[in-house]
Amino acid sequence: MIKQAIIPLAGLGTRLLPLTSVIPKELLPINGKPNIQYILDECINAGVKEFIFIISKKKLSIKKYFFNDNLYKKIIKKKKDKRLFEEYKKIKKYKKMIKFVYQNKPKGTGDAVLKCQKFIKNKYFLMLLPDDLIIRNNCSKEMIRLHKITNGSIIATKRVERKSVSRWGILSIKNKKKNYFQINDVIEKPSIKKAPSNFAIIGRYILPTKIFGEIKKLKPGQGGEIHITDAIRSLIRKKNKFYGNIFTGKYLDCGTLSGYINSGIQIFKGK
Ligand code: G1P
């Protein structure tokens, strides 16, 4: 059963500067709702009961967003605003579900995952990268379904344009079925020449606790960071089963300014 989700939130968000010099990108509103809330709602609808947020001291406003009870209480008392009351109820629900761990130096997704080790209770857990929104169909739900069928680890994937493969982790595939395939290998941001396919990793993973041991053995990879992709690669080489879930929802990349703007438009249109 997948009951816990970890969310790395310590990144600097340099692609969205200057906005991110004062607001963490995960709190930037997309059609009136902070990015992170889309991620939380997707997980909760998929049955997740607990979140581990990996933040940094520079991003404490993420914690504040969920822990500002006194402000709500005071204003609701004075104003009896129904909308505000509904929002407060939501925030209270999220607050009960979130734990925080700290990653003060952005040393990569692998390092972020490792910070959560002592909190993980079951054999598998979910990880979501908040830059990647998937709307219309619940991707986490689809992945949990595939995990139940295969008993293996799962990565969300979709085909991307060949010329853009060096922007992503890319999967080498075997035994392709309609909506999923087995993963033979993964390569972080390969050149077009070295890319084994154009199936890209999109930020959703169901990972086994075995991954912690592999992360500890890693040396910094691309860009001097510890990449989760490299730990996954080691597990696949040791014959652990990983599957690519070709998700059916619509992918929105919120990590760049144009992607962020477009996400708001798409979500608005979809209403
Ligand atoms: C990360 C992962 C990459 C994945 C991507 C999806 O890269 O390292 O494998 O394809 O997320 O968004 P980043 O976006 O942090 O550069």
Boltz pocket constraint, residues with backbone or C-beta under 6 A from the ligand:
constraints:
  - pocket:
      binder: B
      contacts: [[A, 109], [A, 129], [A, 131], [A, 132], [A, 167], [A, 168], [A, 169], [A, 170], [A, 188], [A, 189], [A, 200], [A, 201], [A, 202], [A, 203], [A, 227], [A, 229], [A, 255]]
      max_distance: 6.0
